[in-house]
Amino acid sequence: MADNNGRDFVVGAVIGAAVGAGLALLFAPKSGKELRGDINEGAQQVRERATEWKDVAQAKGLEWKEIATEKGSELKQKTQEITSNVQNKIQDLRKTEKSAAEDTSKGDAVEQNQ
């Protein structure tokens, strides 16, 4: 949630800076040629910053993907271990129950023969 608010703030700051820079250029007392040059320069700076942020976002995305893949693999391995342990315990319990049932039936058979 905090990451989303931070991202929203950055997006808002960029939009606000772009609008503010555009308005400052439009209301500055300059000739048309100077104004167009300043607007082009400002647009170029915005493009460069956007490219830098895109590169950073891609790098972070790859980093988070690697972390998520690693954590997912760890979780899968732990789940498989737990599942295997539970299955082994169930099999042991079934063997114990079967053995106990056989012992009980043998005991009943011995009592009937006497």
N, CA, C and O atoms as a MOPAC input file, in Angstrom:
PM7 MOZYME 1SCF
protein

 N      0.82300 1    -1.18300 1     0.00000 1
 C      0.00000 1     0.00000 1     0.00000 1
 C      0.87000 1     1.25100 1     0.00000 1
 O      0.56600 1     2.21300 1    -0.70500 1
 N      1.94900 1     1.25100 1     0.78200 1
 C      2.84800 1     2.39700 1     0.83800 1
 C      3.54800 1     2.58600 1    -0.50400 1
 O      3.78300 1     3.71900 1    -0.92500 1
 N      3.88600 1     1.47100 1    -1.18800 1
 C      4.53300 1     1.57200 1    -2.48800 1
 C      3.60800 1     2.23500 1    -3.49700 1
 O      4.05100 1     3.03900 1    -4.31700 1
 N      2.33000 1     1.90100 1    -3.43700 1
 C      1.36100 1     2.47400 1    -4.35600 1
 C      1.22500 1     3.97400 1    -4.11500 1
 O      1.15600 1     4.74600 1    -5.07100 1
 N      1.18600 1     4.39700 1    -2.84800 1
 C      1.08200 1     5.81600 1    -2.54200 1
 C      2.32900 1     6.55400 1    -3.00600 1
 O      2.23300 1     7.66900 1    -3.51900 1
 N      3.48600 1     5.95200 1    -2.83400 1
 C      4.73600 1     6.56400 1    -3.27900 1
 C      4.74600 1     6.72500 1    -4.78600 1
 O      5.16800 1     7.75900 1    -5.30300 1
 N      4.27700 1     5.69200 1    -5.49700 1
 C      4.24000 1     5.76000 1    -6.95700 1
 C      3.25800 1     6.84100 1    -7.40500 1
 O      3.55200 1     7.60400 1    -8.32500 1
 N      2.10100 1     6.90800 1    -6.76100 1
 C      1.12000 1     7.93200 1    -7.10600 1
 C      1.67900 1     9.33000 1    -6.87400 1
 O      1.43200 1    10.24700 1    -7.65700 1
 N      2.43500 1     9.48200 1    -5.79100 1
 C      3.03100 1    10.78000 1    -5.50000 1
 C      4.02000 1    11.17200 1    -6.58800 1
 O      4.02000 1    12.31300 1    -7.05000 1
 N      4.86200 1    10.22800 1    -6.99700 1
 C      5.86800 1    10.51100 1    -8.02300 1
 C      5.18700 1    10.87900 1    -9.33400 1
 O      5.58900 1    11.83800 1    -9.99300 1
 N      4.16300 1    10.12800 1    -9.71800 1
 C      3.43500 1    10.42300 1   -10.95700 1
 C      2.80700 1    11.81600 1   -10.86500 1
 O      2.87400 1    12.59400 1   -11.81700 1
 N      2.20700 1    12.12200 1    -9.73400 1
 C      1.61100 1    13.44600 1    -9.55100 1
 C      2.64100 1    14.55500 1    -9.60500 1
 O      2.39000 1    15.61700 1   -10.17500 1
 N      3.81600 1    14.30900 1    -9.00700 1
 C      4.88300 1    15.30600 1    -9.01700 1
 C      5.38300 1    15.54700 1   -10.43700 1
 O      5.64200 1    16.68800 1   -10.82000 1
 N      5.51900 1    14.47700 1   -11.21700 1
 C      5.98200 1    14.62600 1   -12.60400 1
 C      4.97500 1    15.41100 1   -13.42500 1
 O      5.33800 1    16.32500 1   -14.16500 1
 N      3.71800 1    15.05100 1   -13.29100 1
 C      2.67600 1    15.75500 1   -14.04800 1
 C      2.62000 1    17.22300 1   -13.62500 1
 O      2.51800 1    18.12000 1   -14.46100 1
 N      2.68900 1    17.45000 1   -12.31400 1
 C      2.66700 1    18.83600 1   -11.82100 1
 C      3.86500 1    19.64000 1   -12.30100 1
 O      3.72800 1    20.80800 1   -12.66500 1
 N      5.03800 1    19.01800 1   -12.30300 1
 C      6.24100 1    19.71100 1   -12.77100 1
 C      6.13000 1    20.03400 1   -14.25500 1
 O      6.51700 1    21.11900 1   -14.68900 1
 N      5.60400 1    19.09500 1   -15.03000 1
 C      5.47000 1    19.32700 1   -16.46800 1
 C      4.47300 1    20.45200 1   -16.74700 1
 O      4.72900 1    21.32300 1   -17.57800 1
 N      3.35100 1    20.43000 1   -16.05800 1
 C      2.34700 1    21.48500 1   -16.25000 1
 C      2.89600 1    22.83100 1   -15.80200 1
 O      2.71800 1    23.84400 1   -16.47900 1
 N      3.57000 1    22.82900 1   -14.64600 1
 C      4.14800 1    24.08300 1   -14.14500 1
 C      5.21100 1    24.63600 1   -15.07500 1
 O      5.25400 1    25.84100 1   -15.32400 1
 N      6.06800 1    23.76800 1   -15.59200 1
 C      7.11200 1    24.22200 1   -16.51900 1
 C      6.49300 1    24.75600 1   -17.80300 1
 O      6.93600 1    25.77300 1   -18.33900 1
 N      5.46600 1    24.06400 1   -18.29500 1
 C      4.79400 1    24.52600 1   -19.51500 1
 C      4.14700 1    25.88800 1   -19.32900 1
 O      4.25300 1    26.76100 1   -20.19000 1
 N      3.47600 1    26.06100 1   -18.19500 1
 C      2.83200 1    27.36700 1   -17.93400 1
 C      3.86900 1    28.46700 1   -17.74700 1
 O      3.67200 1    29.59100 1   -18.20700 1
 N      4.96600 1    28.15000 1   -17.07800 1
 C      6.02000 1    29.15300 1   -16.88600 1
 C      6.58400 1    29.58700 1   -18.23400 1
 O      6.84200 1    30.77100 1   -18.45200 1
 N      6.77300 1    28.63500 1   -19.12900 1
 C      7.29300 1    28.97900 1   -20.45500 1
 C      6.29300 1    29.81400 1   -21.25300 1
 O      6.67000 1    30.75500 1   -21.95000 1
 N      5.03100 1    29.46100 1   -21.14300 1
 C      4.01800 1    30.18400 1   -21.91800 1
 C      3.82400 1    31.62500 1   -21.43600 1
 O      3.54400 1    32.51900 1   -22.23500 1
 N      3.97100 1    31.84100 1   -20.13900 1
 C      3.73400 1    33.17700 1   -19.60600 1
 C      5.00800 1    33.99700 1   -19.46400 1
 O      4.95100 1    35.14700 1   -19.02900 1
 N      6.13700 1    33.44000 1   -19.81500 1
 C      7.40600 1    34.18100 1   -19.73300 1
 C      7.45000 1    35.18600 1   -20.89600 1
 O      7.01000 1    34.88100 1   -22.00500 1
 N      7.97800 1    36.37200 1   -20.63200 1
 C      8.04600 1    37.39600 1   -21.69500 1
 C      9.21800 1    37.10200 1   -22.65000 1
 O     10.31500 1    37.63500 1   -22.48600 1
 N      8.96400 1    36.25200 1   -23.63900 1
 C      9.98700 1    35.89600 1   -24.61800 1
 C      9.38000 1    35.94500 1   -26.00800 1
 O      8.16100 1    35.96900 1   -26.17900 1
 N     10.25600 1    35.95900 1   -26.98400 1
 C      9.78200 1    35.92300 1   -28.36800 1
 C      9.32600 1    34.50000 1   -28.68000 1
 O      9.63600 1    33.56500 1   -27.94100 1
 N      8.59800 1    34.34600 1   -29.76500 1
 C      8.07800 1    33.03800 1   -30.15800 1
 C      9.18500 1    32.03200 1   -30.41000 1
 O      9.06800 1    30.86200 1   -30.04500 1
 N     10.26100 1    32.49300 1   -31.03700 1
 C     11.36600 1    31.58200 1   -31.35100 1
 C     12.03300 1    31.09800 1   -30.06400 1
 O     12.32600 1    29.91100 1   -29.91900 1
 N     12.26800 1    32.01500 1   -29.13800 1
 C     12.87500 1    31.63300 1   -27.84800 1
 C     11.94400 1    30.69500 1   -27.07400 1
 O     12.38700 1    29.71400 1   -26.47600 1
 N     10.66100 1    31.01100 1   -27.09800 1
 C      9.68300 1    30.20000 1   -26.37900 1
 C      9.64300 1    28.76900 1   -26.93600 1
 O      9.63400 1    27.80300 1   -26.17300 1
 N      9.61800 1    28.64100 1   -28.26200 1
 C      9.62100 1    27.30800 1   -28.86600 1
 C     10.90000 1    26.55100 1   -28.51200 1
 O     10.85900 1    25.34800 1   -28.25400 1
 N     12.00400 1    27.23200 1   -28.49900 1
 C     13.27500 1    26.60300 1   -28.13100 1
 C     13.24400 1    26.11800 1   -26.68000 1
 O     13.69900 1    25.01600 1   -26.37400 1
 N     12.70400 1    26.95100 1   -25.79600 1
 C     12.60000 1    26.56100 1   -24.38800 1
 C     11.64700 1    25.36700 1   -24.20800 1
 O     11.91000 1    24.46600 1   -23.41100 1
 N     10.54300 1    25.37700 1   -24.95700 1
 C      9.59100 1    24.26700 1   -24.86900 1
 C     10.24600 1    22.97700 1   -25.36500 1
 O     10.10000 1    21.92500 1   -24.74400 1
 N     10.96000 1    23.06200 1   -26.47100 1
 C     11.64800 1    21.87600 1   -26.99100 1
 C     12.68700 1    21.36100 1   -26.00000 1
 O     12.82500 1    20.15400 1   -25.80200 1
 N     13.41200 1    22.28300 1   -25.38400 1
 C     14.41900 1    21.89000 1   -24.38900 1
 C     13.76400 1    21.21200 1   -23.18800 1
 O     14.25000 1    20.19300 1   -22.69700 1
 N     12.66500 1    21.78200 1   -22.72300 1
 C     11.93700 1    21.19600 1   -21.59900 1
 C     11.38200 1    19.82700 1   -21.95200 1
 O     11.43200 1    18.90900 1   -21.13300 1
 N     10.85800 1    19.68000 1   -23.15200 1
 C     10.32200 1    18.38700 1   -23.59200 1
 C     11.44300 1    17.34900 1   -23.66400 1
 O     11.24700 1    16.19100 1   -23.29300 1
 N     12.61000 1    17.76400 1   -24.13800 1
 C     13.74800 1    16.84900 1   -24.21600 1
 C     14.15800 1    16.38300 1   -22.80600 1
 O     14.45600 1    15.20700 1   -22.59600 1
 N     14.16700 1    17.30800 1   -21.86000 1
 C     14.51700 1    16.94500 1   -20.48100 1
 C     13.49500 1    15.96500 1   -19.89500 1
 O     13.85900 1    15.01600 1   -19.20100 1
 N     12.23500 1    16.20400 1   -20.17800 1
 C     11.18500 1    15.30700 1   -19.68400 1
 C     11.35600 1    13.92300 1   -20.30100 1
 O     11.21500 1    12.91600 1   -19.60700 1
 N     11.65600 1    13.86200 1   -21.60000 1
 C     11.88200 1    12.56500 1   -22.25400 1
 C     13.06100 1    11.82800 1   -21.63000 1
 O     12.99700 1    10.62000 1   -21.40400 1
 N     14.14100 1    12.56500 1   -21.35100 1
 C     15.32500 1    11.93100 1   -20.74700 1
 C     15.00200 1    11.37800 1   -19.36000 1
 O     15.38800 1    10.25900 1   -19.02500 1
 N     14.30000 1    12.16100 1   -18.57000 1
 C     13.91400 1    11.69100 1   -17.23100 1
 C     12.99700 1    10.47900 1   -17.32100 1
 O     13.15700 1     9.51900 1   -16.56700 1
 N     12.05000 1    10.51800 1   -18.22900 1
 C     11.13200 1     9.39400 1   -18.39100 1
 C     11.90400 1     8.13900 1   -18.80100 1
 O     11.60400 1     7.04300 1   -18.32800 1
 N     12.88600 1     8.29900 1   -19.67000 1
 C     13.70500 1     7.15200 1   -20.08100 1
 C     14.48800 1     6.60700 1   -18.89400 1
 O     14.57400 1     5.39200 1   -18.71300 1
 N     15.05800 1     7.49100 1   -18.08700 1
 C     15.79300 1     7.05500 1   -16.88900 1
 C     14.86600 1     6.29800 1   -15.94200 1
 O     15.22800 1     5.23600 1   -15.43600 1
 N     13.68600 1     6.83200 1   -15.70500 1
 C     12.73400 1     6.18600 1   -14.79400 1
 C     12.26800 1     4.84700 1   -15.35800 1
 O     12.06200 1     3.89100 1   -14.61000 1
 N     12.10400 1     4.78300 1   -16.67000 1
 C     11.70700 1     3.52400 1   -17.30600 1
 C     12.78800 1     2.47000 1   -17.07100 1
 O     12.48900 1     1.32600 1   -16.73000 1
 N     14.04700 1     2.86900 1   -17.25600 1
 C     15.15100 1     1.92800 1   -17.04500 1
 C     15.20800 1     1.45100 1   -15.59900 1
 O     15.42400 1     0.26800 1   -15.33600 1
 N     15.01400 1     2.37200 1   -14.67200 1
 C     15.01300 1     2.00900 1   -13.24900 1
 C     13.84400 1     1.06900 1   -12.95600 1
 O     14.00500 1     0.07700 1   -12.24600 1
 N     12.67500 1     1.38000 1   -13.49900 1
 C     11.49600 1     0.53800 1   -13.26700 1
 C     11.70600 1    -0.85900 1   -13.83600 1
 O     11.30500 1    -1.84200 1   -13.21300 1
 N     12.32400 1    -0.96300 1   -15.00000 1
 C     12.59400 1    -2.27400 1   -15.59100 1
 C     13.57100 1    -3.05700 1   -14.72100 1
 O     13.37600 1    -4.25000 1   -14.48500 1
 N     14.61800 1    -2.39500 1   -14.24400 1
 C     15.60400 1    -3.07000 1   -13.39600 1
 C     14.95400 1    -3.55600 1   -12.10200 1
 O     15.18800 1    -4.68700 1   -11.67500 1
 N     14.14600 1    -2.71000 1   -11.48200 1
 C     13.45300 1    -3.10300 1   -10.25400 1
 C     12.48200 1    -4.24300 1   -10.53100 1
 O     12.36400 1    -5.16600 1    -9.72500 1
 N     11.79100 1    -4.18800 1   -11.65500 1
 C     10.86100 1    -5.25300 1   -12.00500 1
 C     11.57000 1    -6.59200 1   -12.14800 1
 O     11.07900 1    -7.61300 1   -11.66700 1
 N     12.72200 1    -6.58800 1   -12.80800 1
 C     13.49800 1    -7.82200 1   -12.93600 1
 C     13.97900 1    -8.31500 1   -11.57800 1
 O     13.96900 1    -9.51400 1   -11.29900 1
 N     14.39500 1    -7.37900 1   -10.74300 1
 C     14.86000 1    -7.73200 1    -9.39400 1
 C     13.72400 1    -8.37400 1    -8.59100 1
 O     13.91900 1    -9.40500 1    -7.94600 1
 N     12.55600 1    -7.76800 1    -8.63300 1
 C     11.40400 1    -8.30100 1    -7.89500 1
 C     10.97100 1    -9.64500 1    -8.46800 1
 O     10.54900 1   -10.53200 1    -7.72600 1
 N     11.07500 1    -9.79700 1    -9.78400 1
 C     10.72400 1   -11.06900 1   -10.41600 1
 C     11.64800 1   -12.17500 1    -9.90600 1
 O     11.19200 1   -13.27100 1    -9.57900 1
 N     12.94900 1   -11.88100 1    -9.84000 1
 C     13.90300 1   -12.87400 1    -9.35100 1
 C     13.61600 1   -13.25000 1    -7.89900 1
 O     13.66700 1   -14.42200 1    -7.52900 1
 N     13.31700 1   -12.24900 1    -7.08900 1
 C     12.99900 1   -12.50900 1    -5.67400 1
 C     11.73900 1   -13.36300 1    -5.57500 1
 O     11.69700 1   -14.32500 1    -4.80900 1
 N     10.71200 1   -13.01400 1    -6.34700 1
 C      9.46000 1   -13.76500 1    -6.31400 1
 C      9.67000 1   -15.20900 1    -6.77600 1
 O      9.10700 1   -16.13800 1    -6.19700 1
 N     10.47500 1   -15.39000 1    -7.81100 1
 C     10.75700 1   -16.74200 1    -8.30100 1
 C     11.49100 1   -17.55200 1    -7.24300 1
 O     11.17400 1   -18.71900 1    -7.01300 1
 N     12.46800 1   -16.93100 1    -6.60400 1
 C     13.23800 1   -17.61100 1    -5.55600 1
 C     12.34400 1   -17.99200 1    -4.37800 1
 O     12.38700 1   -19.12400 1    -3.89700 1
 N     11.54400 1   -17.05000 1    -3.92200 1
 C     10.64600 1   -17.32000 1    -2.79800 1
 C      9.60800 1   -18.37900 1    -3.16900 1
 O      9.26100 1   -19.22700 1    -2.34700 1
 N      9.11800 1   -18.33000 1    -4.40200 1
 C      8.15900 1   -19.32700 1    -4.85400 1
 C      8.76700 1   -20.72400 1    -4.87200 1
 O      8.11600 1   -21.69800 1    -4.49400 1
 N     10.01100 1   -20.81500 1    -5.31000 1
 C     10.68900 1   -22.11400 1    -5.32000 1
 C     10.89200 1   -22.63600 1    -3.90400 1
 O     10.69200 1   -23.82100 1    -3.63500 1
 N     11.28900 1   -21.74300 1    -3.00000 1
 C     11.46500 1   -22.14300 1    -1.60200 1
 C     10.14500 1   -22.63100 1    -1.01100 1
 O     10.10500 1   -23.65100 1    -0.32400 1
 N      9.08500 1   -21.90600 1    -1.27900 1
 C      7.76800 1   -22.27800 1    -0.76000 1
 C      7.31300 1   -23.61400 1    -1.33500 1
 O      6.74700 1   -24.44300 1    -0.62300 1
 N      7.56000 1   -23.81700 1    -2.61700 1
 C      7.18700 1   -25.08300 1    -3.25300 1
 C      7.94600 1   -26.24300 1    -2.61400 1
 O      7.36900 1   -27.29600 1    -2.34300 1
 N      9.23400 1   -26.04400 1    -2.37500 1
 C     10.05100 1   -27.09900 1    -1.76800 1
 C      9.56600 1   -27.41500 1    -0.35400 1
 O      9.44400 1   -28.58200 1     0.01800 1
 N      9.28900 1   -26.37700 1     0.43000 1
 C      8.79700 1   -26.59900 1     1.79400 1
 C      7.45900 1   -27.33100 1     1.77300 1
 O      7.22500 1   -28.23200 1     2.57900 1
 N      6.58500 1   -26.94100 1     0.85100 1
 C      5.27500 1   -27.58200 1     0.74400 1
 C      5.42700 1   -29.05600 1     0.38300 1
 O      4.72600 1   -29.90700 1     0.93000 1
 N      6.33500 1   -29.35500 1    -0.52900 1
 C      6.56800 1   -30.75000 1    -0.91600 1
 C      7.11400 1   -31.55000 1     0.26700 1
 O      6.71700 1   -32.69700 1     0.47000 1
 N      8.01100 1   -30.96500 1     1.04300 1
 C      8.55800 1   -31.65000 1     2.21600 1
 C      7.45900 1   -31.93500 1     3.23800 1
 O      7.36700 1   -33.04300 1     3.76700 1
 N      6.64500 1   -30.95000 1     3.50700 1
 C      5.55600 1   -31.11000 1     4.48000 1
 C      4.57100 1   -32.16800 1     3.98600 1
 O      4.13200 1   -33.02100 1     4.75700 1
 N      4.22900 1   -32.11300 1     2.70700 1
 C      3.31200 1   -33.10100 1     2.14100 1
 C      3.88400 1   -34.50600 1     2.26000 1
 O      3.17100 1   -35.44500 1     2.61500 1
 N      5.15700 1   -34.64500 1     1.96700 1
 C      5.81300 1   -35.95400 1     2.07100 1
 C      5.79600 1   -36.45400 1     3.51500 1
 O      5.50800 1   -37.62400 1     3.76500 1
 N      6.10300 1   -35.57000 1     4.46000 1
 C      6.08500 1   -35.95200 1     5.87300 1
 C      4.69100 1   -36.38900 1     6.32000 1
 O      4.54600 1   -37.37800 1     7.03800 1
 N      3.68800 1   -35.66100 1     5.90100 1
 C      2.30500 1   -35.99900 1     6.28100 1
 C      1.91300 1   -37.34700 1     5.67500 1
 O      1.29600 1   -38.17900 1     6.34000 1
 N      2.27400 1   -37.55400 1     4.41000 1
 C      1.95200 1   -38.83400 1     3.76800 1
 C      2.64500 1   -39.99000 1     4.49200 1
 O      2.04100 1   -41.04200 1     4.70200 1
 N      3.90600 1   -39.79900 1     4.87400 1
 C      4.62400 1   -40.84900 1     5.60300 1
 C      3.96800 1   -41.14300 1     6.95000 1
 O      3.84500 1   -42.30400 1     7.34100 1
 N      3.55300 1   -40.10900 1     7.65100 1
 C      2.88600 1   -40.30600 1     8.94600 1
 C      1.55900 1   -41.03800 1     8.77200 1
 O      1.20800 1   -41.89600 1     9.58100 1
 N      0.82800 1   -40.69800 1     7.72100 1
 C     -0.44600 1   -41.37600 1     7.46600 1
 C     -0.20400 1   -42.84900 1     7.17100 1
 O     -0.92200 1   -43.71400 1     7.67200 1
 N      0.80700 1   -43.13300 1     6.35700 1
 C      1.13000 1   -44.53100 1     6.05300 1
 C      1.53800 1   -45.28800 1     7.31400 1
 O      1.13300 1   -46.43400 1     7.51000 1
 N      2.33700 1   -44.65000 1     8.16800 1
 C      2.73400 1   -45.28300 1     9.43000 1
 C      1.52200 1   -45.57200 1    10.30600 1
 O      1.41700 1   -46.64800 1    10.89300 1
 N      0.60700 1   -44.61200 1    10.39300 1
 C     -0.60500 1   -44.80900 1    11.18600 1
 C     -1.45600 1   -45.95100 1    10.62500 1
 O     -2.00200 1   -46.75000 1    11.38600 1
 N     -1.56800 1   -46.02700 1     9.31500 1
 C     -2.34700 1   -47.10100 1     8.69200 1
 C     -1.70500 1   -48.46000 1     8.98200 1
 O     -2.40200 1   -49.43400 1     9.26400 1
 N     -0.36900 1   -48.51900 1     8.91200 1
 C      0.32600 1   -49.77000 1     9.21900 1
 C      0.10000 1   -50.16200 1    10.67900 1
 O     -0.12700 1   -51.33000 1    10.99100 1
 N      0.16600 1   -49.16900 1    11.56600 1
 C     -0.04800 1   -49.42400 1    12.98600 1
 C     -1.47100 1   -49.91900 1    13.22000 1
 O     -1.67800 1   -50.88000 1    13.96100 1
 N     -2.44900 1   -49.27400 1    12.59800 1
 C     -3.84100 1   -49.70000 1    12.74100 1
 C     -4.04600 1   -51.09900 1    12.18300 1
 O     -4.73400 1   -51.92000 1    12.78900 1
 N     -3.44700 1   -51.37100 1    11.02500 1
 C     -3.59300 1   -52.68600 1    10.41000 1
 C     -2.96300 1   -53.75900 1    11.29700 1
 O     -3.53200 1   -54.83500 1    11.48100 1
 N     -1.79200 1   -53.45800 1    11.84000 1
 C     -1.10100 1   -54.40200 1    12.72800 1
 C     -1.92700 1   -54.64900 1    13.98800 1
 O     -2.06000 1   -55.78300 1    14.44700 1
 N     -2.47900 1   -53.56800 1    14.53600 1
 C     -3.29700 1   -53.70000 1    15.74300 1
 C     -4.55600 1   -54.51800 1    15.44400 1
 O     -4.97000 1   -55.34100 1    16.26000 1
 N     -5.15800 1   -54.29500 1    14.28400 1
 C     -6.35600 1   -55.03400 1    13.90500 1
 C     -6.03800 1   -56.51500 1    13.71700 1
 O     -6.82200 1   -57.37700 1    14.11400 1
 N     -4.88600 1   -56.80700 1    13.10900 1
 C     -4.48200 1   -58.20500 1    12.92500 1
 C     -4.21800 1   -58.87800 1    14.26800 1
 O     -4.59600 1   -60.03200 1    14.47300 1
 N     -3.57100 1   -58.16100 1    15.17700 1
 C     -3.31000 1   -58.71400 1    16.50800 1
 C     -4.61600 1   -58.99200 1    17.24200 1
 O     -4.74400 1   -60.00600 1    17.92800 1
 N     -5.57200 1   -58.10000 1    17.10000 1
 C     -6.86300 1   -58.27100 1    17.76000 1
 C     -7.59800 1   -59.47500 1    17.16900 1
 O     -8.17900 1   -60.27100 1    17.90700 1
 N     -7.57400 1   -59.60700 1    15.85300 1
 C     -8.27800 1   -60.73300 1    15.23100 1
 C     -7.58700 1   -62.05000 1    15.56000 1
 O     -8.27000 1   -63.06500 1    15.69800 1
 N     -6.27700 1   -62.07900 1    15.68900 1
 C     -5.56100 1   -63.29000 1    16.08600 1
 C     -5.90700 1   -63.65700 1    17.53200 1
 O     -6.08400 1   -64.83000 1    17.86200 1
 N     -5.99800 1   -62.65500 1    18.36700 1
 C     -6.35300 1   -62.88800 1    19.76000 1
 C     -7.75300 1   -63.43200 1    19.87700 1
 O     -7.99800 1   -64.30600 1    20.70900 1
 N     -8.69500 1   -62.94300 1    19.06500 1
 C    -10.05900 1   -63.43600 1    19.07000 1
 C    -10.10700 1   -64.87000 1    18.58800 1
 O    -10.85500 1   -65.68600 1    19.12500 1
 N     -9.31400 1   -65.18100 1    17.58000 1
 C     -9.29200 1   -66.53900 1    17.03400 1
 C     -8.73300 1   -67.51900 1    18.06100 1
 O     -9.21900 1   -68.64600 1    18.16000 1
 N     -7.73700 1   -67.11700 1    18.81300 1
 C     -7.14500 1   -67.98600 1    19.84200 1
 C     -8.16400 1   -68.23800 1    20.94500 1
 O     -8.27200 1   -69.36100 1    21.43800 1
 N     -8.89900 1   -67.22800 1    21.33200 1
 C     -9.90900 1   -67.36700 1    22.38600 1
 C    -11.03200 1   -68.29100 1    21.93500 1
 O    -11.55800 1   -69.05200 1    22.74700 1
 N    -11.41200 1   -68.24400 1    20.66400 1
 C    -12.49100 1   -69.08800 1    20.16500 1
 C    -12.05000 1   -70.55000 1    20.11500 1
 O    -12.86800 1   -71.44600 1    20.32000 1
 N    -10.77700 1   -70.79800 1    19.84600 1
 C    -10.28800 1   -72.17000 1    19.75700 1
 C    -10.19600 1   -72.80600 1    21.15700 1
 O    -10.21900 1   -74.03300 1    21.25100 1
 N    -10.09800 1   -72.06900 1    22.18500 1
 C     -9.93900 1   -72.61900 1    23.53000 1
 C    -11.24500 1   -72.95500 1    24.07200 1
 O    -11.34000 1   -73.43600 1    25.20100 1

